[in-house]
Amino acid sequence: MPAIWFFSSIAVPAIMPFNLWDNLTILSAFANCYIVLAAFFLGMHIAGSENARCTTRFMQAVPTSMWRPGLAKLFVGCLVAVLPLVIFYTVICTILPLLIDNNTLDAAIERLIKEFGTIVDIYGWSLYNLAIGTFGVTSLLLWMSAAGVNRSDEVRAGAIGFLVCGSVWMVFGFLAVWVENHNSLLGNGWLYLIPALPGGPAIALGMSAYRNNQLITPLLTIIGITSHGTILYWYLKRFGRIAVPPKRARASELNFFRWTHKHTEPMRSQWRAIAWKQFRETGPLAAMAVFFVLLIVPIVYYFNSQYPSHSDFGEMLGGASLWAGFFVILVAGIGAYLEDLSPRVNNFWRSRPVNINLWFVVKYVVGLTVLALAFGSLLTPAYWLEIHPAADRIYWFIMAAFFATYSLALLYTISMASYCLLRQPIYAAVLTFGLLFGGIVLVRWLFYDTSQSILFFTTLFVALVSAITIAYLAVKHDWGWKEGR
């Protein structure tokens, strides 16, 4: 699956008419996206796969310490995440010098020397970015695994890990703003906390590469090793030591969702039962994302805006909503059939007199509607505030709303179809990422001229219908490359 991301990113310099420096920037952006996604999905797999597959009891019965399989899973996860980066930058430093002329290469090298004093050629740039990527993906993977360890399934582990990592960076951002605004005696001392944050070692390595850097590199190294060693100890101490009770028992013990007598009876309508089940699976994840965005954006905007304006707030709200929405929609699409296509549950559903067409349509529509309402409540005011008052404001608002809705539906559908075909969350996530960004590059290349608007919208429609059709056929005929949980 990393090959899909690899080839889609390598194709950028070949089909987009940018100079070398722009190509290097785009390739770095692709690598950074891969780092976040790989750490996110591998981390949630490490943290929640044992309980999701009911193998925790088996591991506890084996006469060995629990920290050994936990450390082995983490080590293998780091290798799996880092290996595509090694191949990626090896190919870059091998191919790019063959595709460009010497003058262009010399100009890019001069800019590299100007930006970083120690990097003098394309090979040094590749090695530098490989080191940053290795530190970044390892740190994020460790934080995600430690935050979501022993959760009942991968989706919950990923949600908790994302919330923890985001909250840590939010607290750090508040501290940084407070120090800058109050001229504290700490000075630049707050920068020494960066190596302890999720992905912080990569940022610290980047800071140490600048010529005029005033920070003490050995101290940054000690803080990074100490903090991540503590997180590793926490992860190994907890891995496999807590047995998660069944969801029904856990809900009844904590007295969650108390209903009146009529709600305790089985639902007589199939579509209502399926809709309620899908709402219970997608709703909390979407609500958590909305709450997180509404909590962070106003506070960050208040502390960072010297000259506040409605347009700036709308831009900040829209950017945060899109960033959170990408991960939440991707997880929600994979999680739509995460439980339903597991072997025992899948056999149960198909043995019941349930209409498969009704099952698919209701789950798809309810999940998509919940996500659209959740992120629509964020993006609607964001777009309205961001667009400057003008005669064509309503037109641009409608266009922005259309593309946001289409992007949401396409990402949700592709992730759902990927999981239905592959039956593994990690593989489905990487496949979705590769198809989505590869498709963006291809569309940008094919429809560079906006006069081809009819053909462009036709292509968008065909892509969405094709994804829905593949997802539907995979569910109806029980297609699947690997057996689920």
C-alpha positions, -999 to +999 in steps of 0.1 A: +000+000+000+028+025+006+036+021-031+004+039-040+015+070-020+050+066-033+042+066-070+015+093-067+040+117-050+069+108-074+046+116-103+043+153-093+076+165-108+069+146-140+035+162-148+035+196-131+054+224-147+072+237-116+109+245-111+132+223-090+127+242-057+089+240-061+092+203-068+113+198-036+087+217-016+058+196-030+076+164-024+084+174+012+047+182+016+037+147+004+062+132+028+048+152+057+013+141+049+025+105+048+043+109+082+011+121+099-012+094+083+013+065+088+018+074+124-019+079+130-031+046+115-002+024+125-005+038+160-042+031+163-036-004+150-009-011+176-030+003+204-064-012+196-059-043+174-054-068+202-087-060+220-105-056+186-094-091+175-100-106+210-064-118+213-056-100+246-066-130+267-044-152+246-014-130+251-020-128+288-020-166+290+013-169+272+042-173+297+060-141+288+060-105+299+035-083+282+061-056+274+078-080+249+050-082+224+042-046+230+078-035+222+078-059+192+046-044+177+060-009+182+094-017+167+078-034+136+054-004+132+083+020+132+101-001+105+070-003+084+065+035+086+102+044+080+109+020+051+088+039+025+105+071+034+139+055+028+128+043-006+111+076-014+142+098-007+165+073-023+146+075-055+144+113-054+181+119-050+187+093-078+161+105-104+159+143-099+195+150-110+189+131-142+157+151-150+171+186-146+199+205-162+230+217-144+221+254-142+188+246-125+205+222-101+232+248-092+205+274-085+186+250-063+219+241-045+226+278-038+192+282-023+197+251-002+230+265+011+213+298+019+185+282+038+206+256+056+243+261+062+253+224+062+232+211+033+251+216+000+234+193-025+203+172-034+218+142-015+223+162+017+187+175+013+174+140+010+193+127+039+182+157+060+145+152+052+149+114+058+162+121+093+134+145+100+108+121+087+122+092+108+122+112+140+087+126+132+069+094+124+086+075+153+076+102+178+040+105+165+037+067+164+048+064+200+024+091+212-005+076+193+002+041+206+006+052+242-025+074+242-048+048+226-034+016+242-059-010+254-089+007+237-117-016+225-110-011+188-088+008+163-113+036+157-115+045+194-078+042+198-073+066+168-098+091+181-083+092+216-048+094+202-057+122+179-074+141+207-044+137+231-018+148+205-039+178+195-045+188+231-008+186+239+000+209+210-028+232+220-015+236+255+020+242+241+006+269+217-011+287+246+021+286+266+041+300+237+016+328+231+015+337+268+053+339+270+056+360+239+028+385+250+040+389+286+078+390+279+084+364+305+118+357+321+116+323+303+127+340+271+131+313+245+132+286+271+097+273+260+113+262+228+131+235+247+097+218+253+094+211+215+113+178+215+089+164+241+058+170+219+042+146+194+065+148+164+086+174+182+120+157+177+116+163+139+109+200+145+138+203+169+161+187+143+149+213+118+156+241+142+191+229+149+199+229+111+197+267+108+230+287+110+218+313+135+202+289+159+207+299+195+194+267+211+217+242+228+214+209+207+226+185+235+199+199+258+172+194+231+185+158+227+183+150+264+148+164+267+136+145+237+151+112+249+138+116+284+103+125+275+099+099+249+115+073+271+089+081+297+061+077+272+076+044+260+076+032+296+040+042+301+030+023+269+049-009+278+036-008+313-001-007+302+001-028+270-020-059+273-025-056+311-061-044+310-088-066+297-115-045+280-150-057+290-176-063+263-193-031+251-227-041+264-215-049+298-193-018+300-223+004+290-246-011+315-220-009+343-214+028+338-252+034+333-247+051+300-276+058+277-305+052+301-338+050+281-374+046+290-391+013+287-401+017+251-365+021+241-355-012+256-377-031+232-361-042+199-368-018+170-395-033+147-382-013+116-351-025+099-341+008+086-346+025+120-324-001+137-296+003+110-299+041+111-296+041+149-266+018+149-248+039+123-256+071+142-242+056+174-210+048+155-205+080+136-221+106+158-197+107+187-167+109+165-181+138+145-193+156+177-158+152+193-142+168+162-167+197+162-162+203+200-124+202+195-124+228+167-148+251+185-127+249+216-093+256+200-101+281+172-116+310+192-089+308+219-061+307+194-077+335+174-081+356+205-045+353+216-029+356+181-049+383+163-035+418+168-060+432+143-090+409+145-114+407+115-142+385+105-123+373+074-093+361+095-115+342+119-134+326+090-101+316+074-088+301+107-121+283+114-122+269+079-086+257+079-090+239+113-123+224+102-108+210+070-077+196+088-098+179+115-124+169+090-099+151+068-089+127+095-124+123+110-141+116+077-114+091+068-118+073+101-156+074+099-155+059+064-133+031+075-153+026+106-186+024+089-182-013+082-154-020+107-177-040+130-202-052+104-176-069+082-158-087+110-162-124+105-187-133+133-208-101+129-207-104+091-220-140+092-247-130+117-260-101+095-261-122+064-279-150+081-307-127+091-336-116+068-320-082+063-322-065+029-286-059+019-296-030-003-314-014+026-285-021+048-260-004+026-281+026+016-292+035+052-257+032+066-242+052+038-268+080+039-269+082+077-231+083+081-227+109+053-255+130+067-241+131+102-207+142+089-222+167+065-242+183+093-213+183+117-187+199+095-213+219+076-221+237+109-184+247+110-177+254+073-208+274+066-200+303+089-163+299+080-169+304+043-194+331+048-170+351+069-140+344+048-155+355+015-152+393+012-185+412+007-191+416-030-218+413-056-208+377-063-205+366-027-234+342-028-220+326-060-186+319-044-203+307-013-224+282-032-193+270-052-173+266-019-202+247-003-205+225-034-168+215-035-167+210+003-198+187+002-184+168-028-150+164-012-166+151+020-187+126+001-158+114-021-134+110+008-160+091+029-170+069+000-134+060-011-124+052+025-155+030+029-149+012-004-112+007+004-121-010+037-148-031+022-123-045-003-093-048+019-108-055+053-078-039+071-080-003+085-043+004+078-043-008+042-076+010+036-062+043+049-031+042+028-051+032-003-075+061+003-047+085+007-029+074-024-061+074-046-072+108-033-039+127-038-031+108-069-065+118-083-058+154-073-026+154-093-042+138-123-071+162-123-048+192-120-028+179-150-059+170-172-080+201-164-054+229-162-077+250-185-109+260-166-128+263-199-133+225-198-158+229-169-184+205-182-159+177-186-144+185-152-177+182-134-185+151-153-152+136-142-161+145-105-195+129-109-181+097-124-155+094-097-181+096-069-205+072-086-177+047-093-166+048-056-202+042-044-207+014-069-175-004-058-184+000-021-219-014-028-207-044-048-181-052-021-208-052+006-234-070-014-212-098-027-190-099+004-158-091-015-127-088+006-090-093+001-082-102+037-105-115+064-115-090+090-115-092+127 
